[in-house]
Amino acid sequence: MSDIATAPETDRKAAFEANKLSKRLHRQVGQAIADFNMIEAGDKVMVCVSGGKDSYALLDILINLRKRAPVPFELVAVNLDQKQPGFPEHVLPEYLRTLDVPFRIEEQDTYSIVKRLIPEGQTMCSLCSRLRRGILYRVASELGATKVALGHHRDDMVVTLLMNMFFGSRMKGMPPKLVSDDGKHVVIRPLAYVAETDLERYAVQRAFPIIPCTLCGNQEGLQRAQIKSMIRDWDRLYPGRIDNMFTAMGNIVPSHMMDRKLYPFTTLQATGMADPMGDKAFDEDEDPCGTPATSVVKLHPGA
């Protein structure tokens, strides 16, 4: 009897949590679109759908936001079937037919090209990504799309920053909006403010037909996967750390970095006027986490 009595209460709590998560994701996506002017009146947005949780969520949320958006815009879903062995090619068409958006399945055997050019055991992702990007840009032109929407989220953007720092010696991230290298396409990332853990929960709630991303082989040893695991560990130990790193990407102080192209270090002179930014990086009485230091070193007796 007690199990029967508690079941409705459990269902209500689950429904409440699901609704709260959905509202948060829609609010975050709407805020990112507004902050970076990602979608404008009359846009035709090509949403790239891979079969993973991120792109499913992106399409799902954009469909909902379009219904109440202050400006009219179109959506078209595009999937690139790269002919990986074992790819369940029926899954995405069957799912997309249930939605109120047109879609296109583009079939291109990039898998064979990558396997031919990349030695066995080496990472295929870089070449695969370049080939995929070129094909998607061509499809965007053929469809008359004015924006290309990708499913990268907050964690992807932080990981990319760290990848570039650790392996490329550059402070370079993954912007929420950019113009493609050929100057012909505007790429947007509406999930920029969304945490990956929330997308994982949303995918379960919405029962998306997920296609695994390991069709090309085991990806666990990739540097990107290792860094993603690292920041997850950090966030477990120090909750909010990923959020802080992400916020820092939009809160840059060029005078406290080292790029001579961004700040005139070579011609810098004292002005005699106080600068609110000053020479403060981390004050000596604070540790890098922003908490008061537990001790102060005295320079001389009586100091």
Secondary structure, 3 states (H helix, E strand, C coil): CHHHHHHHHHHHHHHHHHHHHHHHHHHHHHHHHHHCCCCCCCCEEEEECCCCHHHHHHHHHHHHHHHHCCCCCEEEEEEEECCCCCCCCCHHHHHHCCCCCCEEEEECCHHHHHHHHCCCCCCCHHHHHHHHHHHHHHHHHHHCCCEEECCCCHHHHHHHHHHHHHHHCCCCCCCCEEECCCCCCEEECCCCCCCHHHHHHHHHHHCCCCCCCCCCCCCCCCHHHHHHHHHHHHHHHCCCHHHHHHHHCCCCCHHHCCCCCCCCHHHCCCCCCCCCCCCCCCCCCECCCCCECCCCCCCCCCC
